[in-house]
Amino acid sequence: MRLVTLLASHLYSVSAGFGGFYPLASGADDRFYYAAALSMIYGERVGALPNVYPIFLAWVFYIFGPSLLLGKLINAFLGALGVAFGVLLVERLCPWPGHAWSLRRPAHLAGIFLSFYPSAVFYSTQLLKDGAIWALGLALLYWGIVFLQKPSARWLLVVAVASSLLWFLRPYTVIAFWIALVLPLAVLRHPRLLIGFVVVAIAVPWAMGFGPLGLGYLGPLLNPEHLSQFREQVYGVGGSSLGLVLDPARPLAFALGWMYSFVTVLLGPFPWQINSLLEAVALGEALVMWLLAIFWLPGVMRLLSRPSFAEIPLFFGLVLAGGVALFSDNIGANTRLRLLIWASLMVYAALRIGGRHAHSLSHHPR
């Protein structure tokens, strides 16, 4: 799926005059990443980088030579690797005792959902960091579950290293992951694991220069006035912005605006929010997620009562969606920012649709 999409979008980009880069006028990140990577391998001065993705590209280009198509191929591979980790995660949470090729097998359902998720396929074939975030995020969820089921220093180290790598791509995603793991641990009364996770959550960001618990990063980010300005100046521009303002001087209006953004990130865009044909494409994806929500929404009640390990992907998706809703109500940006959110919700929907109560299985190691 990704290879075919890569070739089709690349040929279209070239023929439409975009030179192989993101084939829409709104795209600019891939051009920046490519130029920054070339500057690094040629020893030219590079300004402040927003993340480590250009460094990764520079390393690849240094070994194999500069190639836009090669960078895209690696991203497509990472996208496919993320699908594999999603399948492994579901199989871990809900082993299937029936026929190996049954389409009711939750792992197979997850593979289908993740393989044919249109935006995930498209963005993983562009020279963007989203393919790496998608793969690392799903891998981190899988490794986190493995550690919870079979605690060991080795798996804790794997989780810590993966968290560090993902932090340098999209820090708030790592924060959502740790929140999603800590709450079920507290509810399920695993004090030793909980203490271990809290220690790592304090120490790793501190060692990386972001202060204990990443407060050096979170402090400015969660400042209501800073959030409002960032939301308006960065994600509030463009035709697909809904124009919602989070006013820190009016707490109730702030909360209601955030809730509306949250629902839009989670299930939007809604029909009344569509202003162009391009935004209608995102609505097509949302329609599918509305159907899957029938299966994952009941899991919210489990989160409020006694969550199991199986609810971790669901909780992760909800926490991450809440974070994105704080700074974005842009339909176009949300389509890309929520790739990992919807992936985790698809994983949970596959668990529910598969005809098994993963809740009864996921307390115990395999």
Beta strands, then each sheet from edge to edge (+ up, - down):
end
